[in-house]
Amino acid sequence: MTEEGRENSKWCVNSLSARGSINIVEALKKEVQILDERRHQDPVSGIVLFSDDNDPFSMHAISVVLGGGFSYIESDECVKGAFLSCIESLSTVIGQELHLRVSSASHGVRIRSISSKIYASEISNQGSRGSINVGNICADDDIDILVNLSIPVFGSIEDDENDSNTMHLLHITYSYTEFVSKQMVQIDVRPVTIRRPKSLSPREMTVHEDVDIERNNLLAVESVTEALQMAETSDLTGAHTLLRDRSLILTASSSWQKGYGFSRSLGTQLKDLQEKMESKELYESDGRRCALEYVYSYGTPNMVNKFGQLSKKRGSPPSKE
């Protein structure tokens, strides 16, 4: 930004004033208009929306639709960090419109579910195809997506004659817009395969740690979402019991038993939230905020929307002054 641009930006910010009402839709329309009419078309652009709207679910829905991020800010001290996070995500973009497609590679293989966290996903053709829309991807992004498959029993597989112990599971293709050239790039990945021996050793029966960690992550966010639904309907006892039971399941997992840090941290977070749901006072003072932050950070759009619909029936949760 030039020195003149900085001064103009400062003038615009200083000229802002509160007029007693919030119209998020018109604000976004105005920002889109400004982006469309700007003189300098930068490769990456974005809108940072700050609002004191008490309906965080609508705000999160906006971020999901626009492919952006969402921060639930509880105090003035957190504003700077959230703003810097937005700017950093824009400055490190290396690819745009990243889209992944997966499809069944063998007869009988079906996609049962896709755990893509904040990224929108879809399963079609009776489970034979799936897609994940990631959007922008940054230089330091590390994205884990858990695909749950249903595969036929060994005796029903029409195996390749050259290798009857190997089965192709998925074809994977991804495409993105290259940052500099703005050209669409499409890449076909080597098919995902597994061995199908007639017998397995005890070691081969063990779930891979990466898969176990992702399962734990999904279990944790589903548990917090369900506990929130219970708490918002005044069933704190049920929410507390659910988090306790799910914590026991998590601590029995192989990755937790082996001391993997991420699974251990998930267990600690569930235990902390469990304690914050022991009473109405604890829940309203800190439990709701912590649970919301967790769901917004790790939950899928469907999870957030499900809880959002429930909260709209009861009224939005009060913001912390």
N, C-alpha and C positions, 0 to 999 in steps of 0.2 A: 504494500500500500504506500502511495506517495505521501509526502508531508501534507499536501493539500487535501488528500483523501482522509488522512487522520483528523485534520481539523474539521472537515465537513462531518465526519462520523461523530466527533465529540459534540458538535453543535446539535446534531440530530438527537443524540442521547440526552443532552441537557435540556432540550426543548420538550421532552416528554412530560406529561402531567396526567394525574389520575382524574377521571371524570365520573367516577361512581358506578361504573358498570364494566362487564367483561363480555367481549364478543370475539371468541376464539376463531370462529369460522371466517369472519371478515378480516381478522388480522392475518390469517394464513393466506386468504385470497390476495390480500395486498402484497404480502411477501412474494408469492408466486408471480404476481404481476411485475414486481421489481426485478426478480431474477430473469424473467422473459425479456424485459426491456433494457437490461443493463448494457453498458457499452463494452465491457471487457468480459468475454465468455471464458471463464476459467474452466480447466478440465473437470474439477470437482467443486461443487457448490452445495450449500445446505442452508437450512433454516433452524435457528435455535429459538425455541419457544419457551419463555418463562411465564408462569401463571400462578396466581394464588388461588386458583379454582379448587374447591373442596371435593371435586369428583375425580380422584386419581385414576379411576377405571376408564373414564372417557379419554383422559390424557394418554394413558397407555395404549388405548385402542387407536388413537391418532398415530402414535409412533409405530405401531405394528403395520398399519395400512401404508404409511409412508416409508417403511423400511428403515426406520431410525431407532434410536435408543431412548430410554426413559429413566429419569432419576427422580426419586421421591425424596425431596429435601425437607428436613425437619428443623433446621436452624440456619441463621444467616451465615454462620461459619462454613457451612457446606456448599454455599453457592459458588464460591470461587473454584473449588475442586471439581464440581459438576460441569462448570463452564469450560474449564481447561480440558476435561475429558472429551467434551464435544469437539473442541478445536483440534485436539490431538488425533481423534478418529478421522477427521477430514484431511489432515495434513499427511497421513500415512497410507492413504488409499492407493493400492496398486492394481486393482481390478474392479470393474463395476458390472452389475447385472449378472452376478454369478448364479448359475442355475444347474442343479444336479438332477440327472435322470437315471433311475435304476429300473431294470426289467428282468423278469425271470429268464434264466438261461437253460433250464431243463424242465421237462414235463413234470407237473405235479408240484413244483416249487411256487409258493405263494407268499406275498408280503403281507404279514399280519398287522404290523404297526411300524411307524417311523417316529422315533424320539429325536426331534430336531430342535428342542428347546425353543428359543425365541423365533426360529425361522419357520415360516409357513410351509407345510408339507401336505401332500395329497396322495392318496392311493386310488388307482383306477383299474379298469378292465378286470374286475373280480380278483384283485390282488396280484395281477401279473405285471403291473407297472406302478411306479411311484416317482414323485418329484419333490425336490426341496428347493425353495427360492431363498437364497442367502442374501443377494443384493451386493452391496459394497464389501470388499475384502481388504483388510489392512495388512501391512507388512508383518506385524507381530501376532496376527490371528492364528489360533490353534483351535479348529472346529472339530468336535466329536459328535458323530451322528450314529445312533443305535438303531439298526434295522432288525426287526424281529421276523424271522421266517418260519414257514411251515414247510417241511420237506417230506417226501414220501419215504416209507420204510424201505429197507435195503432190497428186499425181494421184488419190489415193484418198479425199480429204476431201470430205465432203458439206457444202459451205460454204453459209452463209446467202446467199440470192439477192441481198440488198441490199448485201453487202460480201464479195465472194469472196476478198479478201486478208486477212481477219481470221478467226482461229480461237479459239473459247472452249476454254480448257484445264481450268480447275478452278472448281467452286463451293466457297466457303468459308463455314462457319458456326462461330461460337464462342459459348459460354455460360459464365456464371460467377454466383456468388452475391454479390450486392451487400453490401459490408461492413457498412453501417449498418442497412439495411432487412431484410437477410437474404432478399430476394426474388431469384428466379432470373431472370437477364437473358439473352436470346438475341438475337444480332445476325447478320444475313445480310450478307456482304460482296459487293461488286460482283464478278462473275466475272473471273478472271484470263484475259487474252487476249493473243495474239501476232499479229503480222503474218505472212502467208505469201506474200511476193512470189515471183515466178518466178525472180528472181535477187537476189543480195545484194552489197552493196559490201564492200570489205575492212574497213571500220570496223564494219559490221554483223556480220561474221564473228567479231569479237573477243568473248571471254567477258566479261561484266560483272564488275567488280572484286569486288563483294560476293559473287557466286557463286564466283569464283576463291578468295577468302579462305576461304569456308566449305569448299570442296573441300580446301584446304590444311590446314585445321583437322582435318577428318575423316581425311585422309591421315596427319597427325602422330599422332593418338591411336591409329589402327589400327596404325601402325608401332611405337609404344611398347608396345602390348598384345602384338603378335606377338614383339617383342624380349624382353619379359618371359617369355613362354612358352618361348622358346628358352633364355634364361638360367637359368630354373628347372629345365630339363632338362640343365643343364651344357653347353649349346652357346653359350658366350660368343662364339666366333668367328663363328658364324652371326648372333647378335644384333648384334654390332659391324658386320658386313658389311651387314646389312639396314638399319640406321640410316644407314650411310654412303650406300647407294644411294638410299634415300628422301630423304635430305637433298639429293642432286643433283637429284632430280625436283622437289622443292619450290623450289629456287633457280632452276630453269628456268621457273617459272610467271610469268605476266604481272604479278601483284600484287607478287611478290618483286622482279622486274626493275624495276618502277616505284617501288620503295622504300617500299611500304606497311608501316607499322610492325609490324602484327600478324603478317603473313607473315614479316617479317624476324626477329621474336622467336621464331616457331616454328622457323625454321631454326637459330637460336642454341641453343634448347632441345634439339633433336635432336642437334646437334653435341656439346653438353655431356654428354648421356646416352651418346652413342657413346664418348666418352673414358672415362666411368665404367664401361664394359663391356669395357675393354681387358684386364682381368685379374680373377681371382676375388677377390683382395684388395680391389680398387677397387669391384667390384660389391657385395660384402657390407658394406663399410664405408659406402658412400654411394649407390651406383648403384641398389640395390633400393629404398631409401627414396624417392629422387627419382622413379623410374619409377612407383612405387605412388601417390605424391601426384599425379602427372600423370594417371594413369588414373582415380583417384577424383574428380579435379576436372573432367575433360573427357570421360571415357568414358561410353558408354551402359551401361545395366544389363546387356545381353547380353555386352558386352565384359568387364565386371567378373566376371560369373558364370562366363564361360568360363575366365578365369584362376583364379577361385576353385576351380572343380572340379579343375583341374590341381594346384593347390597342396595341396588336401585329400588327394590321392593321395600326395603327397610329404611332407606335414606342413606346417604353417603356417610362414612365414618367421619367423626369430627377431626379437624386438623389440629395439630399440637401448636399452641401459641408459643 
